[in-house]
Amino acid sequence: MNMATASTQKITPSKEQKAILASKKDTMVISNPGTGKTTTLAYKVLDLLDSGVDPTEILCITFTEKAKKEMLDKLFEMAKGKYSESVILKVNVSTFHGFANNYLINSG
């Protein structure tokens, strides 16, 4: 499959991803590399936005800067045409260390 086809192809949630979307509680996704965690979390973020949750109230935490970038890229890709970049930029996507640092700086 070439990249042009991949970028225009509609992604459909799996059975497991649908179960996560159906849950209205806080969500933690733990799985092996390459199993779709980033896509699942992007689905969840978009579902929360669709439900009227303020984007500043959404927190996505990961371990590495690389994973943080991948999460933001996936959010922008999946939100295209539905939510503006300014809305997606309000979603708090952070590493554990970055979140803790911001918390310590802003809570004093």
C-alpha positions as CSV (number, residue, x, y, z in Angstrom):
1,M,0.0,0.0,0.0
2,N,1.5,3.4,-0.9
3,M,1.4,6.4,1.4
4,A,-1.3,8.2,-0.6
5,T,-3.6,5.3,-0.1
6,A,-2.8,5.0,3.5
7,S,-3.5,8.6,4.3
8,T,-6.9,8.6,2.7
9,Q,-8.0,5.2,4.1
10,K,-10.6,5.3,6.8
11,I,-9.5,3.7,10.0
12,T,-12.1,1.5,11.7
13,P,-11.9,0.7,15.4
14,S,-11.3,-2.9,16.4
15,K,-13.5,-4.8,18.8
16,E,-11.1,-4.0,21.7
17,Q,-10.9,-0.3,20.6
18,K,-14.7,-0.1,20.6
19,A,-14.8,-1.4,24.1
20,I,-12.4,1.3,25.2
21,L,-14.5,3.9,23.5
22,A,-17.6,2.6,25.2
23,S,-16.0,3.1,28.6
24,K,-16.8,6.5,30.1
25,K,-14.2,6.1,32.8
26,D,-10.5,7.1,32.8
27,T,-8.6,4.9,30.4
28,M,-5.2,3.4,30.6
29,V,-4.0,1.4,27.6
30,I,-1.1,-1.0,28.2
31,S,0.2,-3.2,25.4
32,N,3.2,-4.4,23.5
33,P,4.8,-2.2,20.8
34,G,3.0,-1.9,17.5
35,T,-0.4,-3.1,18.8
36,G,-2.3,0.2,18.2
37,K,-2.0,2.0,21.5
38,T,-1.5,5.4,19.9
39,T,-4.4,4.9,17.5
40,T,-6.6,3.7,20.4
41,L,-5.8,6.7,22.5
42,A,-6.4,9.0,19.6
43,Y,-9.8,7.4,19.1
44,K,-10.5,8.0,22.8
45,V,-9.4,11.7,22.7
46,L,-11.7,12.3,19.6
47,D,-14.5,10.5,21.4
48,L,-14.1,12.7,24.4
49,L,-14.1,15.8,22.2
50,D,-17.2,14.6,20.4
51,S,-18.8,14.2,23.9
52,G,-18.1,17.9,24.6
53,V,-15.1,17.4,26.9
54,D,-12.9,20.5,27.1
55,P,-9.6,19.7,25.3
56,T,-7.7,21.2,28.2
57,E,-9.2,18.6,30.5
58,I,-7.7,15.7,28.4
59,L,-4.3,14.3,29.4
60,C,-2.3,11.8,27.4
61,I,0.9,10.7,29.1
62,T,3.7,8.6,27.6
63,F,7.3,7.7,28.4
64,T,9.3,9.2,25.6
65,E,9.4,12.4,23.5
66,K,9.2,10.1,20.4
67,A,6.0,8.6,21.6
68,K,4.6,12.1,22.5
69,K,5.3,13.2,18.9
70,E,3.7,10.1,17.5
71,M,0.6,10.8,19.7
72,L,0.3,14.4,18.5
73,D,0.9,13.3,14.9
74,K,-1.9,10.7,15.1
75,L,-4.3,13.1,16.8
76,F,-3.7,15.7,14.0
77,E,-4.1,13.0,11.3
78,M,-7.3,11.6,12.7
79,A,-8.9,15.0,13.6
80,K,-8.3,16.5,10.2
81,G,-11.5,18.0,8.8
82,K,-13.3,17.5,12.2
83,Y,-11.3,19.5,14.7
84,S,-9.0,22.5,14.1
85,E,-5.3,22.3,14.9
86,S,-5.9,24.9,17.7
87,V,-8.3,22.5,19.5
88,I,-5.9,19.5,19.2
89,L,-3.1,21.7,20.5
90,K,-5.1,22.3,23.7
91,V,-5.0,18.5,24.5
92,N,-2.3,17.9,27.1
93,V,0.0,15.4,25.5
94,S,3.1,15.0,27.6
95,T,5.8,12.6,28.9
96,F,5.7,11.6,32.5
97,H,8.8,13.7,33.2
98,G,7.4,16.7,31.3
99,F,4.0,16.5,33.1
100,A,5.7,16.2,36.5
101,N,8.0,19.2,35.8
102,N,5.0,21.4,34.6
103,Y,3.1,20.3,37.7
104,L,5.9,21.3,40.1
105,I,6.5,24.6,38.3
106,N,2.8,25.5,38.1
107,S,1.7,24.3,41.6
108,G,4.0,26.6,43.6
